[in-house]
Amino acid sequence: MRPPDFALFSGSANVPLAGAIARALSRPVSRSATRNFPDGEMAVSLEEPVRARPVYIVQSMYPRVTESLFELLLFIDACRRAGTREITAVVPYLGYARADKRHARREAITASMLAQLLTTTGLHHLVTVDLHSPQIEGFYPVPVEALTAVPILCAELKAALPSTTVVISPDEGRVHMAREFGRILGFPIAVLHKIRASATETKVLHVVGDVRGRSCLIIDDMITTGGTIANAVSALLKAGASPEITIAATHGVLVEGARERLSHPAIRRITVTDTIAQQHTAWPELKVVTLAPLLAAAIQRLSGGESMSDLFHENFSRNIAPFVSTLSD
């Protein structure tokens, strides 16, 4: 199952995930060094040759979003100057993705700026998971493999969800994701109509769909402050939902204060993936599932010039199964 020769490097943002991907691929993480100077500058060096070899760099953009981004840029530049054949960034959680359009006349579109930074530095290929907005892919002049964690989250949750569950989209922007959860799990969906009061606060106006007497699965691409989810829980209970609520999101950003906002007694479980290394301990309701088999399968296909379509079809689980078993050995 060993793929063609390539180097797999890890940034410092999510070392455990990079290690799990390497184990799933039955190969080591390539040696590198990241140094921080007293004045805050950063330096990256590769400690093994990469000339004429394809390179994969695993680096999520959290915590310390800007530092993680800059470390990735340094990795890309180091690889380019070392004569690598092709540079692929595996960025499970892509930061600076919220601003994909202008809401006012004098503000930056950071998602577009990030694409320019990465590709100008030398990026040839991007692999990421559950983009905040699908249109972000269009900002990149290089191929983007936008994977999804939905099937893995569904497989984790299916046995624990009552047959009366309704999948809840927290806003209109996540309706497509909610439909995928509903399709795989066989549940109907409902949508929360909300307005954003500020960068950190939202207000739910009403629930579109019938949730009376039913348990709810609230889905999202990311949970940051927990405020949106907390408001959603209140709105669903007010609409007559059963006090048995499950939350599933790909990216568990979970900043300070999020745990307190998500401590409602109706929330029975919270499931996120390891796109972000979790620092929370002794949180019984929080479950983290790994995407290492999915990302390992993507890397193997890319390194072998194979199609990626199998990672999106109904035989998804079969295609990542060999990497799951390797990781479990």
PEJOBEL-V670540 format. One record per backbone hydrogen bond with DSSP energy under -0.5 kcal/mol. CO is the residue of the C=O (numbers start at 1). NH is the residue of the N-H. E is the energy in kcal/mol with one decimal. If there is no record, write none. Layout:
co:CO nh:NH e:E
co:CO nh:NH e:E
This chain:
co:5 nh:54 e:-0.5
co:7 nh:9 e:-0.6
co:7 nh:56 e:-2.8
co:8 nh:30 e:-3.3
co:9 nh:58 e:-2.7
co:14 nh:18 e:-1.8
co:15 nh:19 e:-2.5
co:16 nh:20 e:-2.1
co:17 nh:21 e:-2.5
co:18 nh:22 e:-2.3
co:19 nh:23 e:-2.3
co:20 nh:24 e:-2.3
co:21 nh:25 e:-1.6
co:22 nh:27 e:-2.4
co:23 nh:26 e:-1.2
co:31 nh:47 e:-2.2
co:33 nh:45 e:-2.4
co:35 nh:43 e:-2.5
co:37 nh:40 e:-2.3
co:41 nh:37 e:-2.9
co:43 nh:35 e:-3.0
co:45 nh:33 e:-2.5
co:50 nh:53 e:-2.4
co:53 nh:85 e:-2.0
co:53 nh:86 e:-0.7
co:54 nh:7 e:-2.2
co:55 nh:88 e:-2.8
co:56 nh:9 e:-3.2
co:56 nh:58 e:-0.5
co:57 nh:59 e:-0.6
co:57 nh:90 e:-3.2
co:58 nh:11 e:-2.9
co:64 nh:68 e:-2.8
co:65 nh:69 e:-2.3
co:66 nh:70 e:-2.5
co:67 nh:71 e:-2.4
co:68 nh:72 e:-1.9
co:69 nh:73 e:-2.3
co:70 nh:74 e:-2.2
co:71 nh:75 e:-2.2
co:72 nh:76 e:-2.5
co:73 nh:77 e:-2.5
co:74 nh:78 e:-2.7
co:75 nh:79 e:-2.4
co:76 nh:80 e:-2.5
co:77 nh:81 e:-2.5
co:78 nh:82 e:-1.2
co:79 nh:84 e:-2.1
co:80 nh:83 e:-1.3
co:83 nh:52 e:-2.9
co:86 nh:55 e:-3.1
co:86 nh:88 e:-0.5
co:87 nh:124 e:-2.4
co:87 nh:125 e:-1.3
co:88 nh:57 e:-2.5
co:88 nh:90 e:-0.6
co:89 nh:91 e:-0.9
co:89 nh:127 e:-2.9
co:90 nh:59 e:-2.3
co:90 nh:92 e:-0.7
co:91 nh:129 e:-0.6
co:92 nh:94 e:-0.6
co:92 nh:129 e:-1.0
co:93 nh:61 e:-1.9
co:93 nh:95 e:-0.7
co:98 nh:100 e:-1.3
co:99 nh:111 e:-2.3
co:108 nh:110 e:-1.0
co:109 nh:112 e:-0.6
co:109 nh:113 e:-2.0
co:110 nh:114 e:-2.7
co:111 nh:115 e:-1.4
co:112 nh:116 e:-1.9
co:113 nh:117 e:-2.3
co:114 nh:118 e:-2.6
co:115 nh:119 e:-2.2
co:116 nh:120 e:-2.3
co:117 nh:121 e:-1.8
co:118 nh:122 e:-1.0
co:118 nh:123 e:-2.1
co:124 nh:143 e:-0.6
co:125 nh:89 e:-2.4
co:126 nh:145 e:-3.2
co:127 nh:91 e:-3.0
co:128 nh:147 e:-2.8
co:133 nh:136 e:-1.9
co:134 nh:137 e:-1.4
co:135 nh:138 e:-1.3
co:136 nh:139 e:-2.1
co:137 nh:140 e:-1.3
co:143 nh:126 e:-2.1
co:144 nh:146 e:-0.9
co:145 nh:128 e:-2.4
co:145 nh:147 e:-1.2
co:147 nh:130 e:-3.0
co:149 nh:153 e:-2.5
co:150 nh:154 e:-2.7
co:151 nh:155 e:-2.3
co:152 nh:156 e:-1.7
co:153 nh:157 e:-1.9
co:154 nh:158 e:-2.5
co:157 nh:160 e:-1.6
co:157 nh:161 e:-0.9
co:158 nh:161 e:-0.9
co:162 nh:165 e:-1.5
co:166 nh:217 e:-2.7
co:167 nh:169 e:-0.5
co:167 nh:190 e:-2.5
co:168 nh:170 e:-0.5
co:168 nh:219 e:-2.3
co:169 nh:192 e:-2.4
co:171 nh:174 e:-1.1
co:172 nh:175 e:-1.3
co:174 nh:178 e:-2.4
co:175 nh:179 e:-2.5
co:176 nh:180 e:-1.7
co:177 nh:181 e:-2.2
co:178 nh:182 e:-2.9
co:179 nh:183 e:-2.8
co:180 nh:184 e:-2.4
co:181 nh:185 e:-2.7
co:182 nh:186 e:-2.0
co:182 nh:187 e:-1.2
co:188 nh:167 e:-2.9
co:190 nh:169 e:-2.8
co:191 nh:193 e:-0.5
co:191 nh:208 e:-3.5
co:192 nh:194 e:-0.6
co:193 nh:205 e:-3.3
co:193 nh:206 e:-1.3
co:195 nh:197 e:-0.6
co:195 nh:203 e:-3.0
co:201 nh:197 e:-1.5
co:201 nh:198 e:-2.0
co:203 nh:195 e:-2.5
co:206 nh:193 e:-2.7
co:207 nh:209 e:-0.8
co:208 nh:191 e:-2.4
co:209 nh:211 e:-0.6
co:211 nh:214 e:-2.1
co:214 nh:242 e:-2.1
co:215 nh:166 e:-2.0
co:216 nh:218 e:-0.6
co:216 nh:246 e:-2.9
co:217 nh:168 e:-3.4
co:217 nh:219 e:-0.5
co:218 nh:248 e:-2.6
co:219 nh:170 e:-0.8
co:220 nh:250 e:-1.0
co:221 nh:251 e:-2.4
co:223 nh:253 e:-0.9
co:223 nh:254 e:-2.7
co:224 nh:255 e:-2.0
co:226 nh:230 e:-2.5
co:227 nh:231 e:-2.4
co:228 nh:232 e:-2.1
co:229 nh:233 e:-2.7
co:230 nh:234 e:-2.0
co:231 nh:235 e:-2.3
co:232 nh:236 e:-2.6
co:233 nh:237 e:-2.4
co:234 nh:238 e:-2.1
co:235 nh:239 e:-1.5
co:236 nh:241 e:-2.6
co:237 nh:240 e:-1.4
co:240 nh:213 e:-3.3
co:242 nh:244 e:-2.3
co:244 nh:216 e:-1.2
co:245 nh:268 e:-2.6
co:245 nh:269 e:-1.0
co:246 nh:218 e:-2.8
co:247 nh:271 e:-2.9
co:248 nh:220 e:-1.4
co:250 nh:252 e:-0.7
co:250 nh:273 e:-1.6
co:250 nh:275 e:-0.5
co:251 nh:223 e:-2.3
co:251 nh:253 e:-1.4
co:255 nh:258 e:-2.4
co:257 nh:261 e:-1.8
co:258 nh:262 e:-1.6
co:260 nh:263 e:-1.3
co:264 nh:267 e:-1.7
co:266 nh:245 e:-3.0
co:266 nh:268 e:-0.8
co:269 nh:247 e:-2.3
co:270 nh:287 e:-3.1
co:271 nh:249 e:-2.4
co:272 nh:289 e:-2.4
co:273 nh:252 e:-0.5
co:273 nh:276 e:-0.6
co:282 nh:284 e:-0.6
co:283 nh:286 e:-1.7
co:285 nh:270 e:-3.5
co:287 nh:272 e:-2.5
co:289 nh:274 e:-1.3
co:291 nh:295 e:-2.5
co:292 nh:296 e:-2.7
co:293 nh:297 e:-2.3
co:294 nh:298 e:-2.0
co:295 nh:299 e:-2.3
co:296 nh:300 e:-2.5
co:297 nh:301 e:-2.1
co:298 nh:302 e:-2.5
co:299 nh:303 e:-2.8
co:300 nh:304 e:-1.5
co:301 nh:306 e:-3.1
co:302 nh:305 e:-1.1
co:308 nh:311 e:-1.9
co:309 nh:312 e:-2.1
co:309 nh:313 e:-0.6
co:313 nh:316 e:-1.4
co:315 nh:319 e:-1.8
co:316 nh:320 e:-1.4
co:317 nh:321 e:-1.1
co:318 nh:322 e:-0.5
co:320 nh:323 e:-0.8
co:320 nh:324 e:-1.8
co:321 nh:325 e:-2.4
co:322 nh:326 e:-1.8
co:323 nh:327 e:-2.0
co:324 nh:328 e:-1.4
co:325 nh:329 e:-0.9
co:326 nh:329 e:-0.5
